């Protein structure tokens, strides 16, 4: 579970840097990484390194969600600016 969570978190960070649909993929994968990391961290019987990997997946997923959200805000601001210029 922890490896999948970390892989989705890294995929979300990569998607945040990609063009057009990347921001939405980053948001989705970031939320998935946070959820999987939360489940993986909740396993009390898992060794320490796996729980640490799950916590890292939560952090990486949160960063990807923030980056994707910032890109959404920038796109909406650009659309508003263009709409103001057109009329």
N, C-alpha and C positions, 0 to 999 in steps of 0.2 A: 504494500500500500504506500509506503513512504517513498519508494523509488518512483512510482507512478506520479505521486504528488510533486516530487521534485522535478521530474521530467515535464509535467504540464506547466509548472511554474517557469522553467527555463524556456519552454515553447511560447509561453505568454510574453516573456521579455523579448524574444526574437520577433514575435508578431507585432509588438508595439513599435518596432522600427520599420515595419513593412508599409507599403503604400495602402491605398484606399480601404480594403476590407480588414486590414491588419489591426486597426484599432478596435473593431468589434470582436475579432478573434482574441485579441489580447484581453479584453474585458471578460469574455466567456471563459477562456482558459485560466485567467487569474482567479476568477471566482471558484472554478473547479479545483484549482490548486489549493486555495484556502480551505475549501471543504474537505478535500482528501487529506490535507495536512492536519486538519483538526481531528479527523477520525484516526489518523495514524498516531498523532500525539496522545490521544486518549487511551491507547492500548498500554495499560500499566505493566503488562508482562513483557513488552518489547525491550530489547537491550537499549542502553543509553545512546549509542550512535544512531540507531533508527529513530528514536524519539527526537534527537537533535536534527536529523535530516527532515523530519516532519515539521519541526519548528522553522527550519530554514525554508521549507516549501511554503509555509504560511507567509513568511516575510517576503519571499520572492514573488509570490502571488499578489500580495498587497501592493508591492512596488509596481507590478505590471498593471494592476487595476488603476492605480494612481496615474501612471503614464498614459494609459488608454483614456481615462477620464479627462486628463488634461488635453489630450488631442481632440476629444469630442467638444470640449469647451472652446478650443481654438477654432475648430471648424464652424461652430455655431456663431462665434464672434465674427469670423470672416464673412459668413453668409449675411449677417446683420449689417456689416459694413458695406457689402456690395449692394444690398437692398436699399440702404440709405443713399448710395451714390446714384442708383438708377432712378429712384423716385419713389 
